[in-house]
Amino acid sequence: MLNVYLFQILNGLGLGMIYFLISVGLTIIFGLLNFVNFAHGAFFLVGAYVCYTAVSLTGNFWLALVAGPLVVGAIAWVTERALIKRVYHLPHTFQILITLGIALIIQESAIMIWGPVGKSVPVPEMLRGVVRFGNFAYPEYRLFMIAFAAVIGLALWLLLERTRFGALVRAGSENPEQVALLGTNIYRLFSLTFALGVALAGIAGVLSAPIRGAHPFIGAEVLGIAFVVVVIGGMGSFTGALVGSLLVGLVQSLMTSLWPQGASLMIYGAMAAVILWRPYGLFGRA
């Protein structure tokens, strides 16, 4: 029984790191741009399908891991320049409408290109084994997923906290007009930030594809969980996105063993409890 719970805890960490990659991109976009991106889950979907296509054509998962975020980031850049930058100044209701439209376009395009039936992606050959700790065994790929997502998270933190780009992003989130007066092209900064946040969702889509596959309706599911994570952690908080993601991942995984029918319900129960305790999230600011 102990091995079962240990297995579920590690699964929860893996889920949590995937949720972190999705939600931290969402919170970066909201923190700088004050923009609510309801198409975020759809870009996760694109990452999963890019992984499926690259692996199907080349058999190389590592190529997919590079191509996924690049393709998703490029699509996000074009989308931001063509559509999204036109609604930054509008109320959030307009932002929600246009991003919901983008999400539906992506979803229907996926159905037209790949069909309505989900596609499976094989685990990379070099990671198909298990790691043994005594009488406990755990899949190598899931451990790789946890470690890789952690490395991406650390690299992102260094980018935001230790580079000029990160300083501009943080300053732009507080006072974009002043940053623009200092000579920075604020609209280019917005485009880069949006593309970065969405590319993180693309990485999450690639990493999750060998476990969950790719299907055209997965975007709505992960979008709901990402917003739960952001609400729990606090809008605009990197630390909040990490802590909220791990909390949601562990709750979902452990409840799958304890109460399978209520696993999804307990995620929203955890969110409600945090809101009652701290309405702005664990690390959010009033």
C-alpha positions in Angstrom: 0.0 0.0 0.0 2.9 2.4 0.8 4.3 1.8 -2.7 0.9 2.7 -4.2 0.9 6.1 -2.4 4.5 6.8 -3.3 3.7 6.0 -6.9 0.7 8.5 -6.8 2.8 11.1 -5.1 5.4 10.9 -7.9 2.6 11.0 -10.4 1.3 14.1 -8.7 4.6 15.8 -8.9 4.7 15.0 -12.6 1.2 16.3 -13.2 2.1 19.3 -11.1 5.2 20.2 -13.2 3.1 19.9 -16.4 0.5 22.2 -14.8 3.2 24.5 -13.8 4.5 25.0 -17.3 1.0 25.7 -18.5 0.0 28.0 -15.7 3.2 30.0 -15.4 2.9 31.0 -19.0 -0.7 32.1 -18.3 0.3 34.1 -15.2 3.2 35.7 -17.1 0.9 36.9 -19.8 -1.7 38.2 -17.3 1.0 39.8 -15.1 2.6 41.8 -17.8 -0.2 42.3 -20.3 -3.2 42.2 -18.0 -4.6 40.0 -20.7 -6.8 37.0 -20.1 -5.8 34.3 -22.6 -8.6 31.7 -23.0 -6.7 30.2 -26.0 -3.9 29.0 -23.7 -5.2 25.4 -23.6 -5.5 25.4 -27.4 -1.8 26.1 -27.7 -1.1 23.2 -25.4 -3.1 21.1 -27.8 -0.9 22.4 -30.7 2.2 21.3 -28.9 0.8 17.8 -28.4 -0.1 17.5 -32.1 3.3 18.9 -33.2 4.9 16.1 -31.0 2.7 13.5 -32.6 3.5 14.7 -36.1 7.2 15.0 -35.6 7.4 11.6 -34.0 5.3 10.0 -36.7 7.4 11.5 -39.5 10.9 11.1 -38.0 10.6 8.8 -35.0 12.6 11.4 -33.0 11.0 12.6 -29.8 13.9 14.9 -29.1 13.2 16.8 -32.4 9.6 17.1 -31.3 10.7 18.5 -27.9 12.6 21.3 -29.8 10.1 21.8 -32.6 7.0 22.0 -30.3 7.7 25.2 -28.4 9.2 26.8 -31.5 6.2 26.2 -33.7 3.7 27.1 -30.9 5.7 30.2 -30.0 5.8 31.3 -33.7 2.0 30.8 -34.0 1.5 32.8 -30.8 3.8 35.6 -32.1 1.8 35.9 -35.4 -1.5 35.7 -33.5 -0.5 38.4 -31.1 0.7 40.8 -33.8 -2.3 40.2 -36.0 -5.1 40.1 -33.5 -4.4 40.2 -29.8 -2.5 43.5 -29.7 -5.6 45.2 -31.0 -7.6 44.3 -27.8 -5.1 45.0 -25.0 -6.9 48.2 -24.2 -10.4 46.7 -24.2 -12.2 45.2 -21.2 -11.5 41.6 -20.3 -14.9 40.5 -21.8 -13.6 41.4 -25.3 -10.3 39.6 -24.6 -12.2 36.5 -23.5 -14.3 36.5 -26.6 -11.5 36.9 -29.1 -9.3 34.2 -27.4 -12.3 31.8 -27.2 -12.7 32.3 -30.9 -9.0 31.6 -31.5 -9.3 28.4 -29.3 -12.3 27.2 -31.3 -10.4 27.8 -34.6 -7.4 25.9 -33.4 -9.6 23.0 -32.1 -11.6 22.7 -35.3 -8.4 23.0 -37.4 -6.9 20.1 -35.4 -10.0 18.0 -36.1 -9.8 18.8 -39.8 -6.0 18.0 -40.0 -5.7 15.0 -37.6 -9.3 13.9 -37.2 -11.6 13.7 -34.2 -10.0 10.6 -32.7 -7.0 11.0 -30.3 -3.5 10.1 -31.4 -1.0 8.2 -29.3 2.7 9.0 -29.0 5.2 6.4 -28.0 7.6 7.0 -25.2 11.1 7.6 -26.4 13.0 4.3 -26.7 15.8 5.3 -24.3 13.3 6.2 -21.6 11.0 3.1 -21.8 12.5 1.4 -18.8 11.8 1.7 -15.0 14.0 3.0 -12.2 14.0 0.7 -9.1 14.3 1.7 -5.5 14.3 -1.6 -3.7 10.9 -3.1 -4.4 9.6 0.1 -5.8 9.7 0.8 -9.6 8.8 4.0 -11.4 8.8 4.7 -15.2 12.0 6.5 -16.4 10.0 8.8 -18.7 7.9 10.2 -15.9 11.1 10.9 -13.9 12.6 12.6 -16.9 9.4 14.7 -17.3 9.6 15.9 -13.7 13.3 16.8 -14.1 13.0 18.4 -17.5 10.1 20.6 -16.4 12.1 21.6 -13.2 15.0 22.6 -15.4 12.7 24.7 -17.6 11.2 26.3 -14.5 14.7 27.2 -13.2 15.8 28.6 -16.5 12.6 30.7 -16.7 13.2 32.0 -13.1 16.7 33.0 -14.1 15.4 34.7 -17.2 12.9 36.7 -15.3 15.0 37.5 -12.3 18.6 37.8 -13.6 18.4 39.2 -17.1 17.6 42.6 -18.7 14.6 41.0 -20.4 13.3 39.9 -17.1 13.8 43.3 -15.6 11.9 44.9 -18.5 9.1 42.4 -18.1 8.8 43.1 -14.4 9.0 46.8 -14.9 6.5 46.7 -17.7 4.1 44.9 -15.5 4.2 47.8 -13.1 4.5 50.8 -15.4 4.5 50.1 -19.1 4.4 53.8 -20.0 7.5 54.6 -18.1 9.4 51.7 -19.7 8.3 52.9 -23.1 9.6 56.4 -22.3 13.0 54.9 -21.5 13.4 53.7 -25.1 12.0 50.2 -25.0 9.7 49.1 -27.7 6.9 48.1 -25.3 4.8 46.4 -28.1 7.8 44.1 -29.1 8.2 43.3 -25.4 4.5 42.4 -25.2 4.8 40.2 -28.3 7.9 38.4 -26.9 6.2 37.9 -23.5 3.1 36.5 -25.1 5.1 34.1 -27.3 7.2 33.0 -24.3 4.2 32.3 -22.2 2.4 30.3 -24.9 5.6 28.4 -25.9 5.7 27.1 -22.3 2.3 25.6 -22.9 3.7 24.1 -26.1 6.5 22.4 -24.1 3.9 21.0 -21.7 1.9 19.6 -24.6 5.0 17.9 -26.0 6.0 16.4 -22.6 2.5 15.1 -21.9 1.9 13.6 -25.3 3.6 10.2 -24.6 1.4 9.9 -21.5 -1.9 11.4 -22.5 -1.7 11.4 -26.3 -3.1 14.2 -28.4 -6.8 14.8 -29.0 -8.7 17.9 -30.1 -10.6 18.4 -26.8 -7.7 18.4 -24.4 -7.2 22.1 -24.6 -10.4 23.0 -22.7 -9.5 20.5 -19.9 -6.1 21.9 -19.3 -7.3 25.5 -19.5 -9.7 24.9 -16.6 -7.0 23.4 -14.5 -4.5 26.2 -15.4 -7.0 28.8 -14.2 -7.5 26.8 -11.0 -3.8 26.9 -10.4 -3.5 30.6 -11.1 -6.4 31.3 -8.7 -4.8 29.2 -6.0 -1.3 30.6 -6.4 -2.3 34.2 -7.2 -2.4 36.1 -10.4 1.0 37.2 -11.7 3.1 35.1 -9.2 5.8 32.7 -10.4 6.0 31.1 -6.9 2.2 30.9 -6.7 2.1 29.1 -10.1 4.6 26.5 -8.9 3.0 25.9 -5.5 -0.5 25.9 -6.9 0.5 23.5 -9.6 2.1 21.0 -7.2 -0.9 21.3 -4.9 -3.4 20.6 -7.7 -1.3 17.7 -9.1 -0.9 16.0 -5.8 -4.5 16.4 -4.8 -5.7 15.0 -8.2 -3.2 12.1 -8.2 -3.8 11.0 -4.5 -7.6 11.4 -4.8 -7.5 9.1 -7.9 -6.5 6.3 -5.4 -8.6 7.4 -2.5 -11.8 8.6 -4.2 -11.6 8.2 -8.1 -15.0 9.7 -8.7 -14.2 12.8 -6.8 -10.7 13.5 -8.0 -11.7 16.4 -10.2 -14.1 17.7 -7.6 -11.4 17.9 -5.0 -9.3 20.2 -7.2 -12.1 22.8 -7.1 -12.6 22.1 -3.4 -9.0 23.0 -2.8 -9.4 26.2 -4.9 -12.5 27.1 -2.9 -10.7 26.6 0.4 -7.8 28.8 -0.7 -10.2 31.6 -1.9 -12.0 31.5 1.5 -8.7 31.8 3.3 -6.9 34.2 0.9 -9.1 35.7 -1.7 -6.1 36.8 -3.8 -4.4 33.4 -3.8 -1.5 32.1 -1.7 1.0 34.5 -3.2 -1.3 37.1 -4.9 -1.3 40.7 -4.2 -4.5 42.7 -3.4 
